[in-house]
Amino acid sequence: MISSIVRRSLPIAAALVLAACASPANREAMTPAVSAGKQYPYSLQVKTGGGSDTGAMDSSNISDADLKAAIEAAVVQSKLFKSIVQGADGADYELSVRVTSLSKPLFGGTFTVEMEAAWSLTRMSDRNAVMRKAIKSTGVATMGEAFAGVTRLRMAVERAASDNISQGLKAIAELKL
């Protein structure tokens, strides 16, 4: 009788331990390889918002700092802008990206995460918004890629963010600045 209770409790205990091991989305994994096809001779400042840190008993989230770092890395790799400026002043353009929704599954074999972010590019000389766009993206991770649910969820979150960044930078590359 006791061994039967222990056998039934073991999977529940293992699930609780795995749930407590959530890790935040990794900025390197969120950085897409973007070929912008265009190189603007301007500097860019990036601001992010709407993200949240991952708590010990939480599921994977995207922090504002990691999203900002992933966007900046993608801009640098693609050479879309001449340079990235840190701080309040001095950039030709300001890119503001705000996570408006991050929909994550609670359980399953394949995890699909849906993300929406508001992208806004402003020319700093006249404070004119040259682009405002809501970008929706999806990230999927399967059980074949990672058995642990927390790992699958993190991977799906990272892929949704990477897809969102890729779409956003491609939209900027289509502009005439």
C-alpha positions in Angstrom: 0.0 0.0 0.0 2.7 2.5 0.9 4.8 1.6 -2.1 1.7 2.1 -4.3 1.3 5.6 -2.8 5.0 6.4 -3.3 4.8 5.2 -7.0 1.8 7.4 -7.7 3.4 10.4 -5.9 6.7 10.2 -7.7 5.6 11.6 -11.0 3.8 14.5 -9.3 6.9 15.3 -7.2 9.1 15.2 -10.3 6.7 17.6 -12.1 6.8 20.0 -9.2 10.6 20.0 -9.1 10.8 20.5 -12.9 8.3 23.4 -12.7 10.4 25.2 -10.1 13.4 25.2 -12.5 12.1 27.7 -15.0 14.8 29.7 -16.8 14.5 33.0 -18.6 14.7 33.3 -22.3 18.3 33.5 -23.4 19.3 36.7 -25.3 21.6 34.8 -27.6 18.8 32.4 -28.6 16.4 35.3 -29.2 18.9 37.0 -31.6 17.9 36.1 -35.2 20.3 36.1 -38.1 18.8 38.8 -40.2 19.9 39.8 -43.6 18.4 43.3 -43.9 19.8 44.0 -47.4 20.0 47.7 -46.4 22.4 49.7 -44.4 21.2 53.0 -43.0 23.9 55.6 -42.2 22.2 56.5 -39.0 22.6 55.7 -35.3 19.9 53.9 -33.3 18.9 53.8 -29.7 16.8 50.9 -28.5 14.2 51.0 -25.7 12.1 48.0 -24.6 9.2 47.5 -22.3 6.4 45.1 -21.4 8.7 42.2 -20.6 9.1 40.6 -17.2 11.7 38.7 -15.3 11.4 35.0 -14.7 10.7 34.1 -11.1 11.7 30.8 -9.4 8.1 29.5 -9.5 7.2 31.2 -12.8 7.4 30.0 -16.4 9.9 31.4 -18.9 9.6 35.1 -19.6 11.4 37.7 -21.6 13.1 40.5 -19.6 13.3 44.0 -21.1 17.1 43.9 -20.8 17.4 40.6 -22.7 15.0 41.7 -25.4 16.9 45.0 -25.8 20.3 43.1 -26.0 18.9 40.6 -28.6 17.5 43.5 -30.8 20.8 45.4 -30.6 22.8 42.3 -31.4 20.6 41.6 -34.5 20.9 45.2 -35.6 24.7 45.1 -35.3 25.0 41.7 -37.1 22.7 42.8 -39.9 24.5 46.3 -40.1 21.0 47.8 -40.6 22.1 50.9 -38.7 25.6 52.5 -38.6 25.8 52.3 -34.8 23.9 51.6 -31.5 23.8 54.5 -29.0 23.4 53.9 -25.3 21.9 56.5 -23.1 19.3 59.3 -23.5 20.8 61.5 -26.2 22.7 61.4 -29.5 20.9 58.8 -31.6 19.4 59.7 -35.0 16.5 57.2 -34.5 14.9 55.6 -31.5 13.4 52.1 -31.7 10.8 51.3 -29.1 9.6 47.7 -28.8 7.0 46.9 -26.2 5.8 43.3 -25.5 2.0 43.5 -25.5 1.2 39.8 -25.1 3.0 36.5 -24.5 0.7 33.6 -24.6 2.2 30.3 -23.2 0.7 26.8 -22.8 0.5 25.2 -19.5 1.2 21.6 -20.6 1.5 19.5 -23.7 4.0 17.6 -25.9 4.4 20.5 -28.4 4.5 24.0 -27.0 3.4 26.9 -29.1 4.1 30.4 -27.8 2.4 33.4 -29.4 3.9 36.9 -28.9 2.8 40.3 -30.0 5.0 43.4 -29.7 4.4 47.1 -30.6 7.3 48.4 -32.7 7.8 52.2 -33.1 10.7 53.9 -34.9 11.0 57.6 -34.3 13.3 60.1 -36.1 14.8 62.1 -33.2 15.5 65.3 -35.1 11.7 66.1 -35.4 10.3 63.4 -33.1 8.3 62.0 -36.0 7.2 58.4 -35.9 8.3 56.8 -39.2 6.9 53.4 -38.4 4.4 52.0 -35.9 3.5 48.4 -36.3 2.1 45.5 -34.2 4.1 42.4 -34.9 2.7 38.9 -34.1 5.0 35.9 -34.0 5.0 32.3 -33.0 7.6 29.9 -31.5 7.2 26.1 -31.4 9.2 23.5 -29.5 8.5 19.8 -29.6 9.1 17.0 -27.1 11.6 15.5 -29.6 13.8 18.7 -29.0 13.6 18.7 -25.2 11.9 16.2 -22.9 11.6 18.7 -19.9 8.6 20.9 -20.2 10.4 24.0 -18.8 13.1 23.6 -21.5 10.5 23.2 -24.3 8.7 26.3 -23.0 11.9 28.4 -22.9 12.8 27.3 -26.4 9.3 28.2 -27.7 9.5 31.6 -26.0 13.0 32.3 -27.5 11.8 31.3 -31.0 8.7 33.6 -30.7 11.0 36.5 -29.7 13.5 35.8 -32.4 10.8 35.6 -35.1 9.3 38.9 -33.7 12.7 40.6 -33.9 13.3 39.3 -37.4 10.0 40.6 -38.7 10.5 43.9 -37.0 13.9 44.5 -38.5 12.7 43.4 -41.9 9.9 45.9 -41.7 12.4 48.7 -40.8 14.6 47.6 -43.7 11.7 48.3 -46.1 11.4 51.9 -45.0 13.0 54.9 -46.8 14.8 56.7 -44.1 
